[in-house]
Amino acid sequence: MLVNFIPKTEISAKENLQWLFILRNLMIGGESLLLLISIDILHIPLHQDALWLTILAIGSVNLYTWMRLQTDMPVTEMEIFSQLALDVFAIAALLYLTGGATNPFTWIFLLPVILTAIILPHAYTWYTVILTTTLYTFLIPFHATLTTVEPHLMHMSAISPAMHTMQEEEFFNFHIFGMWFGFVCSAGLVAFFAVELSNTIKAGERTLAEARERSLQDDRIISLGTLAASAAHDMGTPLGTMAIIMHELKDDYSPEVHTELHDKIHIMQDQINRCKQALSVMSASAGELRAESGHITILSDYLDDVINQWRSQQPEVKLNLHIDPNAPLNDGILAELTLTHSLINILNNAADVTPIEKGIDLMIDPCETEHCIAIKIRDYGPGFSDALMNKIGKMPIDESNHGLGVGLFLTYSTISRLGGKIDINNSSTGGACISISLPLVTPS
């Protein structure tokens, strides 16, 4: 069979690279906007050609990242770190051309450090800290002059001291504005990543809560399995004794004279044999591993087998079978013994509450997603109360008059373990409808 499966770690790495691609686009847009404002509005002479060339180089890296995201190759941690390192060198180049450490936008060095700390292991964070610190230190003595402002100001001071003072004040105000803008951006980034980190922690807590709930259900199932095995062992001897007595009664009374009694004995023997068969299946299944208890089979064949097994138990019940022409009946399904018992259990529950003249509905439809089948079983009984709906699937139900109890609880667990879903709702025209979605596999 062919199953397309991507590990969760690879999905997370690719999502991190996608976030890096988006943030780099924002950085390119912000740098271009600041450059245009500095040149066209503030009229600050800058090294335009070198700056635009650096921004173009960053854009080329981001174009490669976009092309990389279109492939199916797994993204590694080293690849993400390498791209972050390229961003650090690009930021250093931009700062080198715009005054080095005197540039009020040196705070942007914090961005790759924050990103590395969030999406990569701790070792990479310290590598990024060392790299950014080294480049920041290098930019203190070595950088290209922002402009020829200083000589220009000196020249202007000889002509007009008032003009010199005004230009110094404008330059100081621009530096203060840059520091304010840097604080606003830093605060926004910290808040954004703090919120995302908080959401991630909450999602992890929800996952842990669901895992604890599944663990509690598994504990209940193990307890039920232990009790079932003990009950099967204890019931074996009484059923054997009953079978012997039924056989003796059948021999002691002539069928010609005691016709009605023979009919009842025959019914009793059938029921005893059914119980013994169920116990034999239970005992045989208890020692099987999951890989041995299930096998891949064609969906249409599997459904035929389930229906035939159920027919042997409920031959008098009418079954209204509806199959959608678009249903993927030629796909494969994991035909586990526990799944077969679960489906038969639901059909039996529906048959128990449905008037015999109406029968039950079995609908086979395609799911909205690929490699999935939707199975709906509807009865024409009284439906479920709201209180009962809140208990179904979460715990065994003691209300045996509803025909539920342990069976449906185990059915929920079995379908969930196989990657499926089960929903129960009351129909507006009466009765209940159980919707089951099961994953399929494509045979090779």
C-alpha positions in Angstrom: 0.0 0.0 0.0 1.0 3.6 -0.5 0.4 6.0 2.4 1.5 9.6 2.3 2.7 10.5 5.8 4.8 13.5 6.9 6.2 13.4 10.4 5.0 16.3 12.6 8.6 17.6 13.1 9.1 18.0 9.4 5.7 19.9 9.1 6.8 22.2 12.0 10.2 22.9 10.3 8.5 23.8 7.1 6.1 26.1 8.8 9.0 27.8 10.6 10.7 28.3 7.2 7.4 29.8 5.9 7.3 32.2 8.8 10.9 33.2 8.1 9.9 33.9 4.5 7.0 36.1 5.5 9.1 38.1 8.1 11.8 38.6 5.5 9.3 40.0 3.1 8.2 42.4 5.8 11.8 43.4 6.5 12.4 44.0 2.8 9.3 46.2 2.6 10.2 48.1 5.7 13.8 48.7 4.6 12.7 49.9 1.2 10.2 52.3 2.7 12.7 53.7 5.2 15.2 54.2 2.4 12.7 56.0 0.2 11.7 58.3 3.2 15.3 59.0 4.0 16.2 60.0 0.5 13.1 61.6 -0.9 11.5 63.2 2.2 14.4 63.8 4.7 16.9 64.4 1.9 19.7 62.4 3.6 22.5 61.5 1.2 23.0 57.8 1.5 24.9 55.1 -0.4 21.9 54.4 -2.5 23.4 52.0 -5.0 25.0 49.8 -2.4 21.9 49.8 -0.2 19.5 48.9 -3.1 22.0 46.1 -4.1 21.9 44.7 -0.6 18.1 44.8 -0.5 18.1 43.0 -3.9 20.4 40.3 -2.5 18.0 39.8 0.4 15.1 39.6 -2.1 17.1 36.9 -4.1 17.5 34.8 -1.0 13.8 35.1 -0.3 13.0 34.1 -3.8 15.1 31.0 -3.3 13.2 30.4 0.0 9.9 30.6 -1.8 11.0 28.1 -4.5 12.3 25.9 -1.7 8.9 25.9 0.0 7.3 24.5 -3.1 9.3 21.3 -2.9 8.6 18.2 -0.8 12.2 17.9 0.6 12.3 18.0 4.4 13.5 21.2 6.0 16.4 20.7 8.5 17.3 22.8 11.5 20.7 23.6 10.0 19.0 25.0 6.9 16.8 27.3 8.9 19.9 28.4 11.0 21.8 29.1 7.7 19.1 31.3 6.4 18.9 33.2 9.7 22.7 33.7 9.6 22.4 35.1 6.1 19.8 37.5 7.5 22.2 38.6 10.2 25.0 39.3 7.6 22.4 41.2 5.5 21.4 43.4 8.4 25.1 44.0 9.2 25.7 45.1 5.6 22.7 47.5 5.8 23.9 49.0 9.1 27.5 49.2 7.8 26.3 51.4 4.9 24.1 53.6 7.2 26.4 54.6 10.1 27.1 51.3 11.8 26.6 51.2 15.5 25.5 54.9 15.5 22.4 53.9 13.5 19.3 53.9 15.8 18.0 50.8 14.0 20.7 48.5 15.4 17.9 46.9 17.5 17.0 44.9 14.4 19.8 42.5 15.4 17.4 41.3 18.1 15.0 39.9 15.6 17.1 36.9 14.4 18.1 36.2 18.0 14.4 36.0 19.0 13.5 33.9 16.1 16.3 31.4 16.7 15.4 31.2 20.4 11.8 30.3 19.5 12.1 27.9 16.6 15.5 26.2 17.0 17.3 24.3 19.8 19.2 26.3 22.5 22.6 25.7 21.0 21.7 27.6 17.8 20.5 30.5 19.9 24.0 30.9 21.4 25.6 30.7 18.0 23.3 33.5 16.8 24.1 35.6 19.9 27.8 35.2 19.3 27.4 36.1 15.6 25.3 39.2 16.2 27.5 40.4 19.0 30.6 40.0 16.9 29.1 41.9 14.0 27.7 44.6 16.3 31.1 45.1 17.9 32.7 45.3 14.4 30.3 48.0 13.4 31.4 50.3 16.2 34.8 51.3 14.7 34.2 50.2 11.1 31.4 51.6 9.0 30.7 53.8 6.1 29.9 57.4 7.0 26.2 58.1 6.8 26.7 61.3 4.8 29.0 64.1 4.4 27.0 65.9 7.0 29.9 66.6 9.4 32.1 68.4 6.9 29.1 70.1 5.5 28.1 71.2 8.9 31.6 72.5 9.6 31.5 74.4 6.4 28.0 75.8 7.2 29.1 76.7 10.8 31.7 79.0 9.4 29.1 80.8 7.4 26.1 80.6 9.7 26.3 79.3 13.3 22.5 79.4 13.6 22.1 77.2 10.5 24.7 74.8 12.0 22.7 74.6 15.3 19.5 74.0 13.4 20.9 71.1 11.4 22.4 69.5 14.5 19.0 69.7 16.1 17.4 68.1 13.1 19.9 65.3 13.1 19.4 64.7 16.8 15.7 64.6 16.4 16.0 62.1 13.6 18.2 59.9 15.9 15.6 60.2 18.7 12.8 59.3 16.2 14.8 56.2 15.1 15.2 55.1 18.7 11.5 55.6 19.3 10.6 53.7 16.2 13.0 50.9 17.3 11.3 50.7 20.7 7.9 50.5 19.1 8.9 47.7 16.7 10.8 45.8 19.4 7.8 46.0 21.8 5.5 44.9 19.0 7.7 41.9 18.1 8.1 40.8 21.7 4.4 41.0 22.2 3.7 39.1 19.0 6.1 36.3 19.8 4.9 36.2 23.4 1.3 35.8 22.3 2.3 33.1 19.8 4.4 31.3 22.5 1.4 31.5 24.9 -0.9 30.0 22.2 1.6 27.2 21.6 1.8 26.5 25.4 -2.0 26.4 25.6 -2.2 24.1 22.6 0.3 21.8 24.2 -1.8 21.8 27.4 -4.9 20.9 25.5 -3.0 18.1 23.8 -1.8 16.8 27.2 -5.4 17.0 28.5 -6.6 15.0 25.6 -3.8 12.5 26.1 -4.8 12.2 29.8 -8.4 11.6 28.8 -7.4 8.9 26.3 -5.2 7.4 29.0 -8.2 7.2 31.4 -10.3 5.7 28.6 -7.5 3.1 27.9 -7.4 2.3 31.6 -11.2 1.7 31.6 -10.8 -0.5 28.5 -8.0 -2.5 30.1 -10.2 -3.0 33.2 -13.1 -4.0 31.0 -10.9 -6.4 29.0 -9.7 -8.0 32.2 -13.3 -8.4 33.5 -14.4 -9.8 30.1 -11.6 -12.3 30.1 -12.5 -13.4 33.6 -16.2 -13.6 32.7 -15.4 -15.6 29.6 -13.5 -18.1 31.7 -16.2 -18.3 34.3 -19.0 -18.7 31.8 -17.4 -21.5 29.8 -18.3 -24.2 32.3 -22.0 -23.2 32.8 -22.5 -22.9 29.1 -21.0 -26.4 28.5 -23.3 -27.8 31.2 -26.3 -26.1 29.7 -25.4 -27.5 26.2 -25.2 -31.0 27.7 -28.6 -30.6 29.4 -30.2 -29.3 26.3 -28.9 -32.3 24.3 -30.3 -34.7 27.0 -33.7 -33.0 27.0 -33.8 -33.2 23.2 -33.1 -37.0 23.4 -35.6 -37.6 26.3 -38.6 -36.0 24.6 -39.8 -37.2 21.3 -40.2 -34.5 18.7 -43.5 -36.1 17.4 -45.1 -35.8 20.9 -43.4 -32.6 22.2 -43.2 -30.5 19.1 -43.4 -27.1 20.9 -40.8 -28.1 23.5 -38.4 -29.3 20.8 -38.8 -25.9 19.1 -37.9 -24.1 22.3 -35.0 -26.5 22.9 -33.7 -25.8 19.4 -33.8 -22.0 20.1 -32.0 -22.5 23.4 -29.3 -24.5 21.7 -28.8 -21.9 19.0 -28.4 -19.2 21.7 -26.0 -21.3 23.7 -23.9 -22.0 20.6 -23.9 -18.3 19.8 -22.6 -17.5 23.3 -20.0 -20.2 23.0 -18.9 -18.8 19.6 -18.6 -15.3 21.0 -16.5 -16.5 23.9 -14.3 -18.5 21.5 -13.7 -15.4 19.4 -12.9 -13.4 22.5 -10.4 -15.9 23.7 -8.8 -16.2 20.3 -8.6 -12.4 19.9 -7.1 -11.8 23.4 -3.8 -13.3 22.4 -3.4 -11.7 19.0 -1.2 -8.7 18.3 -2.7 -5.7 16.4 -0.7 -6.4 13.3 -2.1 -10.0 13.2 -5.7 -9.2 14.0 -6.1 -6.9 11.0 -5.2 -6.9 7.4 -5.7 -4.6 4.4 -8.7 -5.6 2.3 -10.9 -4.0 -0.3 -13.6 -1.9 1.2 -16.5 -3.5 -0.7 -15.4 -7.0 0.3 -15.0 -5.9 3.9 -18.5 -4.3 4.0 -20.0 -7.5 2.5 -18.4 -9.6 5.2 -19.7 -7.3 8.0 -23.2 -7.3 6.6 -23.1 -11.1 6.2 -21.9 -11.6 9.7 -24.6 -9.3 11.0 -27.3 -11.1 8.9 -26.4 -14.4 10.5 -27.3 -12.8 13.9 -30.4 -10.8 12.8 -31.9 -12.5 9.8 -35.4 -11.1 10.5 -34.4 -7.4 10.5 -34.8 -5.4 7.3 -31.7 -3.6 6.1 -32.1 -0.6 3.8 -28.7 -0.3 2.1 -27.8 2.9 0.2 -24.4 3.2 -1.5 -23.3 6.4 -3.1 -21.9 5.8 -6.6 -18.9 8.0 -5.8 -18.0 6.0 -2.7 -14.4 4.7 -2.9 -15.3 1.0 -2.6 -12.1 -0.1 -4.4 -9.8 1.4 -1.8 -8.4 -0.6 1.0 -9.3 -0.6 4.7 -7.7 -2.1 7.8 -10.1 -5.0 8.5 -9.5 -5.4 12.2 -11.5 -7.9 14.2 -12.4 -5.2 16.8 -13.7 -2.9 14.1 -15.9 -5.6 12.7 -17.3 -6.2 16.2 -17.9 -2.5 16.6 -19.9 -2.1 13.4 -22.0 -5.2 14.2 -22.6 -3.9 17.7 -24.0 -0.6 16.3 -26.2 -2.5 13.8 -27.5 -4.7 16.6 -28.3 -1.7 18.8 -30.2 0.0 15.9 -32.1 -3.3 15.2 -33.1 -3.6 18.9 -34.9 -0.3 19.0 -36.4 -0.2 15.5 -39.8 -1.6 14.6 -39.3 -4.7 12.5 -41.5 -3.4 9.6 -39.3 -0.3 9.1 -35.9 -1.8 9.4 -32.6 0.2 9.7 -30.8 2.3 7.2 -27.1 1.7 6.2 -25.6 4.4 4.1 -22.1 4.3 2.5 -20.9 7.8 1.3 -17.6 9.4 0.4 -16.1 11.8 2.9 -15.3 15.4 2.2 -11.6 14.6 2.6 -9.7 12.0 0.5 -8.9 8.5 1.6 -11.9 8.3 3.9 -15.3 6.6 3.9 -18.5 7.7 5.7 -20.7 5.0 7.2 -24.1 6.1 8.5 -26.4 3.8 10.5 -29.9 5.1 11.3 -32.6 3.5 13.4 -36.3 4.4 13.8 -36.4 4.2 17.6 -37.0 6.8 20.3 -33.6 8.4 19.9 -31.3 9.5 22.7 -31.9 11.9 25.6 -29.6 14.9 26.1 -28.2 13.4 29.3 -27.4 10.2 27.5 -25.8 12.0 24.6 -23.3 13.6 27.0 -22.2 10.2 28.3 -22.0 8.2 25.1 -18.4 7.4 24.2 -16.9 8.8 27.4 -17.8 6.0 29.8 -19.8 2.7 29.9 -23.5 3.3 30.3 -25.6 1.4 32.8 -28.9 2.1 31.1 -29.3 -1.3 29.5 -32.8 -0.5 28.3 -31.2 1.6 25.6 -29.2 -1.3 24.3 -25.9 0.5 24.9 -23.7 -0.2 27.9 -20.1 -1.3 27.3 -20.4 -2.1 23.6 -20.7 1.5 22.3 -18.0 2.7 24.7 -15.6 0.1 23.2 -16.8 1.1 19.7 -15.8 4.7 20.3 -12.4 3.7 21.5 -11.8 1.3 18.6 -12.8 3.8 15.9 -10.7 6.5 17.5 -7.7 4.2 17.8 -7.9 3.5 14.1 -7.9 7.2 13.2 -11.6 7.5 12.6 -14.4 9.6 14.1 -17.9 8.8 15.3 -20.8 11.2 15.9 -24.3 10.5 17.2 -27.3 12.8 16.6 -31.1 12.5 16.7 -32.9 12.7 13.4 -35.6 15.4 13.1 -38.0 12.7 11.7 -37.4 10.3 14.6 -34.7 7.8 15.6 -31.0 8.2 15.9 -28.2 8.4 13.3 -24.6 7.3 14.0 -22.1 8.7 11.6 -18.7 7.0 11.3 -15.7 8.1 9.2 -12.9 5.7 8.7 -9.5 6.2 7.0 -8.7 4.3 3.8 -5.5 3.3 2.2 -4.7 3.1 -1.5 -3.5 -0.4 -2.5 -0.2 -0.4 -4.3 
